[in-house]
Amino acid sequence: MKKPNPERIDDENPEWTEEDFARARPAHEVLPPSLLKKLGVRGPQKKPTKVTLSLRLSPSVVSAFRETGSGWQTRIDAALADWLKTNSPEELRA
């Protein structure tokens, strides 16, 4: 572990110790709901709604969706969900 730079030590805001981390609590447990709403902090997710994975797509597909702006990954998910309405993944195995 690096030694702290003495010129950057802030006595009013010291580096956290293991004990500090052990006492720490999530924001949703300690802040009032009105402040959480203003900060845009979500509470704990009750049940994951999506699966995290690594997916290899062609550069043209990625750039086309990225050009649509924020939320492009959600739009890829929607496009695939729409495709599943009329197609079956089993068809691709042939």
N, C-alpha and C positions, 0 to 999 in steps of 0.2 A: 504494500500500500504506500502511496506517495505521502511524503511529509507535507503538511499544510504550509502554504506560503505565509510567513508571519505578517507580511504587509496586507494580506487579504483576510486576516482573522477579524471577525466581527463579534465583539463581546456581547452585543445586544441580540445577536442571532447566531449562537454557537452551532457547530456541527452536531448533528444528532448522534446519540449513542445508541447502543443496542437496547437499553432500557427505554429510551424515548420511543423507538420503533415499537417496542412491546406494548407501550401504553397508547399508541396511536389508534384512532378509530376512524372508520369511513365517514365521509362528509354527511351522508344521509342519516347517520346515527347522532351527530352532534350539532348540526346546523338546523335552524328553524325552516319549515317547509317554504315559507315566503322567500327566504334568501336562496334556497335551492332552486326555486322556480326562476328567480331573477338571474341566477348564474347558469341556468340551463343544465343543471346536474340531474342526471337520471338516478333513480333508486336502483337497488339490485335487480337484475333481470330474473324474473321468476322461473322462466323456462327459456333456454336459448331458442331463438326463432330461425336461426341460420346455422349452417355448418361451415367452419373455417377450413379451407383447403387450398392447395396450390394447383393452379390450372394453367396449362400452356395454350395460348390462343395465338392466331396469326397476327402479325403487326398491323395489317390492314383493318382487322376487326377491332382490335384495341384502340387504334387511333380514331376510327370512325365513332366509337362510343365515347371516347375521351373528349372528342370535339363537341359533344352535346353538353358538356359542363358537369358540374357537381352532380353526383348521383348516378354516374355512368355505370357503375357496377350493379346497382339496383336495376337499371334498365336492361343490362345483359340478363340478369335473373328473370325479369319479366318476359323478355323475348324467348328465353328457353321454356318458361312455363307456358307461354302462348303456343309454342311449337308442340309441346306435349299434349295440348288439347286435341290436336288432330293427327298426331303421330305417336308411334310407340318406339321406345328405344330398342325393342326386340327387332324391329325392321332393319336396324343398322348392323346387326350381327351377320347378316347374309353376305 
